[in-house]
Amino acid sequence: MCGIVGYTGKRQAYPVVLKGLKRLEYRGYDSAGVALKNERGLHIYKKKGKVAEMEESVVGKDVDSTIGIGHTRWATHGEPSDRNAHPHQSNDGKLAMIHNGIIENYASLKQDLINKGYTFSSDTDTEVLLNFIEDIQKNNNCPLEEALRIALKRIVGAYCILLISEDDPETIIAARKGSPLVIGIGKGEHFLASDASPIIEYTKEVVYVNDYEVAIVKPNELILKNLGNEKQTPFITKLDMELAAIEKGGYNHFMLKEIHEQPDTIYDCLRGRLLPDTGQIMMSGIENNIDALKNAQRIVMVACGTSWHAGLIAEYMIEELCRIPVEVEYASEFRYRNPIIHKGDVIVAISQSGETADTLVALERAKEQGAFIFGVVNVVGSSIARISHAGAYTHAGPEIGVASTKAFTGQLAVLAMMALKIANAKQTITQDRYIQLMKDLHNIPEKVKEILADTSTIERIAEKYKNASDFLFLGRGYNFPVALEGALKLKEISYIHAEGYPAAEMKHGPIALVDENLPVVFVATKDSYYEKIVSNVQEIKARKGQIIAVATNDDTVIPGMANDVMFVPDTDEVIAPLLSVIPLQLLSYYVGVAKGLDVDKPRNLAKSVTVE
């Protein structure tokens, strides 16, 4: 979850590392720090708070160096503080290390080191690992890379490590297991980072480091080895990303930019795949495995957070269109409860980053039991993409805002095409329905653009309700998971307590919360549940609840009952969530802004959850 950056080459390292940390700050912003090496020694500067606070504290310090590593932290072991910030320094002062992940057996290692006379200046598991490496190097009189390999065979947990030594002025030693690492290849220089965003400015040639690999990185040399000290051949990939994609582009926040990018990102997801004029959906990951998919006895969606909500919507889509039973599982629960997996089951892993720790472990377990793994991810070359038998990228581009927006609609677009293609292959829907749904899906980008053309009403509604202490979000059918997503977004961005429920469940408890102060958001677009949700709205109105509705453009009934309305264009209920979620994203954004909060970096959250 933390962000790591490294550089070795001919440039001044500090500006490169600092800019990289700012681009990775969405991965954690509890503290930040850098380690630099020059002829005057090893220099470590770190500070609790955001990268800008660390930057301010470094002004006037010795930052002259052509090698450096940096870290922006999401705290796991030890509270956010100066002392727990990375990089950490070994007891002899010669090594500096940054780490993304969790070392599960740190306590026993720490006690052994204390018994040997080691002292610790932080509460982190990272400092334990660093001193363990120092101890191995001293006792075995071996090179640093060998000491690291020995240490990694002894530890339990996840890690991405960058390590520099006072004795080597140009080498970064790196390793990963479960936490991402990408290395950029330049001319006489190398860049290391948690993802490609700090690298794209300098080079488009990168190597994605695999689990259990160690990288020895010098300005003119990159050596990859496994933990058995066998050399591995680096596979160089070309980045399909532009620098503009990771800049704000005139918007006040990345979140707002990414919401407004959705007409383009959904179009990019559909482009070249959805061909309504010819009745074709061209997705090689599905075409090449159509028998496994259409003959599946069961499909299990495995995801976390917003991606789990996308899986719930896909459950409705696939069961209605394909007539295949679908289960939707939280990855964190699925991996631990010893689920029943049969050979031939299809596991669909949904993840923006493709690095979600719980989802990855769940996939490994399911794969061992003979399941077919299909990945729906955004980040090319990610771990889930590589572990899957097949899959589809969402092509949403980099998502910097911590709260997922465009990645969610990209996931829905992929899952809708998947459902349609399987349904057509199984002939579980008529050709006319198949073509009509393709056309409706094809028209979604323009309809999203229509919603985004004027957001002033949503901004006014946000201002009106910004001081509410609680919200209730209700929906039925395809719009029930949208209500869950709306509640999650509001919680993430505004810190207002919010609950999502199926509208019919309201009478089984939540209606007790309703009074004249409670905003109740109904996702009430015209669909097969429309008459039922009108009745639910009336029940809230009778109890004086403040009704905010997401309604279809030509609706006259719901607007006559609601206190406030956010309109969306009409479309088939199967793909309506792609539209009805947009006002809820905007509502959460504008409430957060109205409360003066940092909507791109909500407290306690990080973008990519690479630890359990």
N, C-alpha and C positions, 0 to 999 in steps of 0.2 A: 504494500500500500504506500510505502514511502517512495520518494523519487530520488534516483541516484544519477550522477553525471560524472564523467571522467574525461580527461584530455591529456594526451602526450604528443608532442610535436614541436613545431618551430614557432608557434604563436605564443603570446602571453596567455597562460592557462586561465587566470582568474576571470577575465571578462567572458571567456567561453563558458566556464563552469557557472558563473553567476547568471548569465542569460539562460542557460539550460535549466537551472533551478527555478527560475521564474516561469518557464514554460511547463515545468513539471509540478508546480505548486498545487495543482488540483489533486495530486496524489497524497498530499499531506502538508499541513501548515502549522504544526505545533511548535516546530523549531527548525533551524537551518544552520548549516555550517560548511566550511571548506577546509581542506588540508593541501598545502603547497610546499614544494621542496626546492630549495636553492642552495648555493654554496654556504650560506649562513645557517643552514639547518632545516628542520621540519617545522612548519608554521601551521598551527591550527586555530581557526577563528570560528566561533559558534555562538548562537544566541537563541533564547526562547522567543517564539513569535514567528511572524512571517519573514520571508526572505528579505524584504525591504528593511526590516529591523536589523538583521544580520549585516546587510550591506552598509547600513549607516554606522554600525559599530566597527567596521573594518577600515573606514576612512582614515588615511594617514598611516596605516600599518604596512608592513613589508609584504607585498603581494607579487614581487618580481619572481616569476617562475614559468617554466614551459611544461610543467607537469602538475596536475591537480585533480582532486576528487571533491565532490560536493554532495550534499544530502539535504533533502527537505522531509521532515518527519511526520508520520502519523503514529502517535505513541501507542506502544503495546506494553513493553516492560519498562516501568518507571514513568512517573508523571512528566508532563512537559516542563522542562526546566533547562537552564544553561548546562548544568552538569550532565543531564541525560541526553543532550543534543549530540548528534554525530558531526564530525568524525570523532572516534575514540583513539586514544594513544596507549600503546603497550607500556608495561611497567618500566622497561628500560628506555622508553622514549624514542625508540628507533622506528616503530611501525605505527601507521595510521590506517584506520579501516572504517568504511561505511557499510551498512547492512540493511537490506530490506527483507523482512521475514521474522520468524520466531524460532529460537533454539529451545526445543522442549525439554531437553535434559541438562539445561544450563545449571540447575541447582547443585547437582552432584559434581559436575565439573568445577563449579565455583568453590565448593568445599574442599576438593582435592587441591586446588590452586592455593587457597588460603592456608592449608596445612603445609604447603611448600614455601610459604612466606610472601605470596603475592597479595597486594592490596588493591582495592577497587575504589574509584572515585565517582562511580555512577551506580544506578540501580539496574542497568540494562543487561540483557543477555548478550548483546554485541560485545561489550567489554570482556565478558567471560571468554567468548570465542577467540577474541584477539589475543588475550594472554595465554590461552591454551595453545594457540599457534606459536607464540613466542617460546613457550616452554618446550614444545616439541622440537623447534628449531635448535634451541640450545642443547637439549639432551641428546639429540641425534647428530648434531653438527652438520646439518643438511641445508640445502638451498631453501629459500622461502617457499617456492612453489611446491617443493616436496613436503614441507611442513604443513602447508595448507591441505594438500591431498590427504595426508595422514589424519589431520584433524577432521576433515569432512567425512571420513569413513567412520568416525567415532560419534559424530553428533546426530541427533534426531530432530527433524524439523524442516523448515523451508528457509531458503536463503537466496539472496543475490548479494555478492560481496565484491567490493573493490578495495584493494590493499596496496599501499605504497610503503617503501622503505627508505630510511635515511641513507642507507648504503648503496642504493641504486637510483641515480638521478633521472632515469627516463623510463622506467618500467612500471606498469600497472598490472597487477595480477588480479584476475577476476574469476568468479565461479558462480554457478546458479543451480538451484533445484527448486522448482515451484514458483519462483518469482522471476519476472521477465528481465532479459538483458539483450540489448542490441548493440553491435559495434559498427560504427561508421568508418569506411575505408577512404582515407584521403591520400594526397601525395606527400609523403614524409610526415604523416600525422594520422592519429586515430582518435575517434570519439566514442565514448561509451555512455549508455543511458538506459533508463527503464523502458522508454519507448522512443520512437523516431523523431518526436517533435523537437528535441534540442539539436538533432543532427541534420535535419533537412536543409538548413541554411548553408551547410558546408559541403555536403556530399549526398548523392542519392544511392551510393553503393553501400550496402550494409550486410552484415552477417548476424543472423539470429542464433544466439548460443543456446544449445540444448541442455536439458537437465543432465546433471552429473558431468558437465564439462568444465574444464579449467582453461582460461585464456591467459596467455602471457603476451602482453601488449606493449610494444615499443614503437617509436615513431615510424620505423621502416620495416616492422615485422609484426606479424600476428601468428601466434602458434596456439592451436587448440589441442588439448589432450583430454582423455577421459581419466577417471580416478585410478585406472590401472596404469597410467603414464604412457598410454598408447596415443600416438598422434592421430588427430582427426582432420579430415579435409574440410576447410571452411567453404560453405556454400554461399556465394555472393548473390544477393537479391537486389533488384532495382526498385527503389521506392516509388510508388505511384501516389505522390503527395506533393502539393505545392505549399510554399511558405505562407501564402495568403490564407490558407485553410486554418492556420493556427494563430492568426492575428484577429483582433476584434473588428477590423474593417469598418470603423466609424460608429459601431454600437457601444453603448455604455457598459454592457456586460456580455460575456460569452454566451450566457444562457439566452439572452434576448436574440443575439445573432443566430444561435443554433435553432431557436424556435422559428425564426424567419427564413432560415435555410431550407425548411422542410419541403416546400414545393420542388426545390431542386434536388434534394437528397432522395426524396421518394421517386422522382422522375429517374434519377440515376440508378436507383435500385431496380426499377421496372425496365429501363432502357435496354434493348437488345434481347430481353427475356420475354416480355409480354407483347404478343403480336395479335391483337384482336382481329385485324383485317384478314388474317390467314387462319385464325383459330388455334394458334400455336403458343405454347409456353416453352421457351428454350432454356432449360436449366440442366446442365450436364450432370450435376451431382444427383439429380433425381432421375433423369433419363437412364443413366448408366446403372442405376440400382432400383429401377421401377418395380421389379418383381419382389424384392425385399420389402419395399414400402407398401405396395398395394395388397400384398398377401400377409401383412403383419397381423397377428392376432391381437396385438396391443401396442399402442404407442405411448411412451412415457416422456412427458416434457420435464426436463430438469433445469432449474434456474434459480436465481435469487433476485429479490427486490423487484424493480421495474420489469426485468426480463421475465420474472415469474408471472406478472400480470399479462405480458404478451402471450405466455404459454396458456393462461386461462382462456384468453380470447381464441387462441388456436384450437383449444379443446372444443369450443362451440363450433368452430369452422369445420374441423375434421370430422367430428361426429355427425354433424348435419349433412355435409357434402359427401364424405367418403364412407360413412357407416362403419368406422373402425373405432373401437373403444379407446379412449384417451384418459390417461391419468396425468395430473400435474403435481410435481413434487418440489418442495424446497430442497435444494441440493444439500444443505446442511443437515437435514433430517434423513434424506434418502441414503446418504453415505454411511450413517451410523446405525440404522435400524434393521440391518440385514434383510433388505428387500428380496422378494421372490422374483428372480429374473430367469426367463426361459430363453433358450436358444431361438433366435428369430424375432424376439422382441425388438422393437425399434426405440432407441433412446434418442430424443432430440434435445441437444444441449443448446441453450440460448444464453448468450453472454455478449455484452458490448465489447469488453476488453479481450475476451478469449483467454483470460488468465485467472478467472475467479477460482480461488483455491478449492472451495467445497465442491464446485461443479467438476473440476478436474479430477479430484479423487473419486467422486461418484462415477465418472466415466470410466476410470481405470478399473474399478470394481465390476461395473456392468460389462465391460469389454472382456474381462477375464471369464465371465460367465456365459459368453457367447452371444451377447446382444449386438445388434447392428447400430453403430453410433453415427448420428447425423448432426453436424455442427451448424448453428446459425450464429455467426459472429461478425463483428465489424472490423477487427484488426487483422490485416493480412499477416500470415506467418506466426500467429499467436499459438499458444500451447494447445488450446482446444481444437483449433483448425488442424493441427498436426496429428493429434491423437485420434481424430474422427476418421471413420471409413470414407465418409463423403460429407458434403455440406454445401452451404451457400453463404457468400458474403453479403452483407447488407449495403455496402458501398455508401455509408453515411458520411464518411470522412472523419477526421479527428473531432472528438467531442471533448471539449475542455471543461465546460461547466460540469460541476459534480453531479447535479441532478440531471438524469438522462431525459432527453426530449427527442431529438432527431433520431437517435439510435433506436428508441422505442417504435417510432412509426416505420423505420426501416425494417425492424424485426417483423412488424405486422404485415408489411408488404411482402416480404419473403415467405412468411407462413401462409398468407392468403394464396400466393402463387403455388406453393407446395400443395395446399389443400385442393386447389382447382385441378392441378395436373394429375394428382392421384385419383380424384373423383372422375376425371375424364377417362383415365386408363381403366378404372373399375366399372365405368358406365353407371355410376350411382346417381348421376344427375343427367337431365336431358341436354341435348346439344344446344337447344335454345337458351336454357338457363346458364349453361357454361359460357356461351358467347356473350350473353348479357352481363354476367358478372365480370368477364374480362373487360368489357367496355366500361363498366362502372369503375373498376379498379384503374383503368387507363386514365379516367377523367379526374382521379383524386388530386393530383398535383395542382390542377387549375382551381379546384374547389378549396383546397387549403390556401391558395393564394387569395381567393376571395375573402376568406375569414380574416386573413392577415392584413387586408387592404385598409381596414379601419378598426383599430383596437381601442378606441377612446372610450367606448361603453364599458369594456372590461376594466379599463384603468379606473373609471369612475366607480364601478362596483367594488373594486379592491380598496379604494380609499374609504368607501362607506363602511366596510366591514373589517378594516385592518385591526381594530382593537378588540375584536371578538376573542373570547378565550377558548371556544370550542367550535367545531364545524361537524356537520353530518353530511356525508355524500351517499346518495342513493341511486341505484339503477337496476334495471332488469335485463335478463337475457345477455346479449352481447355488450350491453352498456353497464352491466354489473362490474366486470373487471375494470372498466373505465372509471367507475366511481371509486374503486380501490386505488387506482393510479392517481386520481385527482386528490384523494386524501393523503396519499404518500407524498406527493409533490408539495402540498401545503405544509405538511409537517417538516419536510426537509428544508424548505426555503424560508418559512416564516416563523417556525417554532411554535405554531398554534396547534393545539391538540385537535386531531381530526380522525374520524372513523368512517370507513366505507362499509356499506351493507347492501345486500339485495333488498330492494324496496319492500318486498312482501315480508321480510323478516323484521321490519321496523316494529310491527305490532307485537313481536315476541320479546320485547325488552327495551330497545333503544327509544321507543316513543315516550318513555318516561322522562327522557332528557329534554323533551321539547317544551320550550316556553317562548315568550316574546323576544328573548335575547339570543336565541340559537339560530344561526344561519344554517339552512338545510339546502344543499345543492342537489337538485334532481337532474340526472342525465336522461332527458325525456324526449328524445327524437322520435319521429314517427316510425314505428315498426310493429311487429305482431303483438307486442306487449303494451301498445300505446294506451288502450282503454284502461288497462289495469293500473298503469302508472298515473294516469289522470286521477283515478280514485285515491291513490296513495298521496298525491299532491293535496287533494281535498282534505284528507285526514290530518295532514300537517297544518293546513290553513285553518281548520277548525280549532286547532290548539294554539293558534297565534304564532306559529313558527315563521321565521323570516325566510321566504322561499326564493332561492336563486335557481333559475332553470337554464339548461342547455336545450334549446328547442329548434325544430326545423323551420326554415325560413318562412314558409307559408302557413305556419300554425297560428291559429287565432284563439284556441282554447287555453293552452298552457299560459300564454302571455296574459290572458285575462285573469289568471289565478295567482301568478307569481308576483313577487315584489320587484324582481329584477330578472332580465332575460339576456342570454347570450345566444345569438343565432348561428346556425350552421346550415349549409346547403343540404338538400335531400340526396340520399343515395341508398342503395340496398343495405339492409340491416347487417348483412354478413361483413361488410367492410366499413360500416358506419363508425366504428371506433377510431379509424384513421382521421375522421373529422371531429368527432365529439370530444376527443382528448385535447384538441388544440386550445379551446377556450379555457380549459382547466389548467393547462401549462401556463397560459398567460395570466390567469387569475393568481396563481401561486407566485409568479414572478412579480407582478405589480403589488401584491400584498407585501412581499418581502422588501421591495424597494420603498414602499410607503412607510414601512417600519424602520427604514434606515439600515437594513442588514446587508451583509456581503453575500449576495445571492449566488455568486460563482463558487464561494468557498464556505458553505454552511458549517457551523461548529460541529466538531466531533466526527465529521464525515470525511471520506476520501473516495476518489473515483473508482479505483480498481482494487477490489478486496482480495489481495493475494495472500492473506493469512486467515486462519480459522477464527 
